[in-house]
Amino acid sequence: MPYVKLRVKRWRLEDREYMSYQLTAPKPLVEKLGWKAGDVVFVRIRNGELVYLRSEDRKLLKYME
């Protein structure tokens, strides 16, 4: 079973500390799912499991750029 790794990035700007998170998936898993650069992936928790949904609507990308 492929694994997904969580990365945490911390940085400080003036007096505030910020954190961001990034999920890293193995290349064979990403290729098998058919994900491409620029795809929007939604994450939900359903019945205690993490569910990834890829947006089929490319118009959403225009609002995120």
Phi, psi and omega per residue, in radians:
M1 nan 2.256 3.133
P2 -1.212 2.661 3.137
Y3 -1.942 2.696 3.064
V4 -2.079 2.262 -3.062
K5 -1.819 2.405 3.095
L6 -1.676 2.245 3.070
R7 -1.993 2.468 3.136
V8 -2.092 2.276 3.107
K9 -2.057 2.248 3.110
R10 -2.078 2.444 3.051
W11 -2.614 2.773 -3.090
R12 -2.097 2.348 3.088
L13 -2.270 1.998 -3.023
E14 0.986 -2.092 -3.090
D15 -1.716 0.074 -3.067
R16 -1.920 2.513 3.078
E17 -1.881 2.399 -3.111
Y18 -2.136 2.694 3.090
M19 -2.353 2.520 3.008
S20 -2.356 2.732 -3.082
Y21 -2.174 2.535 3.133
Q22 -2.408 2.306 3.046
L23 -1.689 2.313 3.137
T24 -2.025 2.168 -3.136
A25 -2.008 2.593 3.116
P26 -1.110 2.553 -3.096
K27 -0.971 -0.767 -3.141
P28 -1.050 -0.611 3.114
L29 -1.174 -0.784 -3.139
V30 -1.096 -0.747 3.124
E31 -1.137 -0.716 -3.138
K32 -1.132 -0.606 3.113
L33 -1.350 -0.267 3.116
G34 1.395 0.354 3.133
W35 -1.310 2.522 3.113
K36 -2.189 2.852 3.088
A37 -1.037 2.331 3.130
G38 1.622 -0.122 3.089
D39 -1.155 2.533 3.068
V40 -1.683 2.178 -3.122
V41 -2.039 2.159 3.088
F42 -1.686 2.501 3.136
V43 -2.105 2.292 3.104
R44 -2.325 2.757 3.007
I45 -1.870 2.137 -3.130
R46 -2.311 2.076 -3.138
N47 0.948 0.708 3.098
G48 1.347 0.127 3.125
E49 -2.025 2.607 3.096
L50 -1.517 2.190 -3.092
V51 -2.086 2.209 3.109
Y52 -1.775 2.315 3.092
L53 -2.198 2.226 3.129
R54 -1.632 2.354 3.123
S55 -1.288 2.250 3.072
E56 -1.539 -0.191 -3.071
D57 -1.637 1.817 -3.117
R58 -1.183 -0.331 -3.132
K59 -1.072 -0.513 -3.141
L60 -1.070 -0.554 -3.120
L61 -1.110 -0.577 -3.124
K62 -1.082 -0.616 -3.122
Y63 -1.361 -0.340 -3.087
M64 -1.622 -0.279 -3.094
E65 -1.366 nan nan
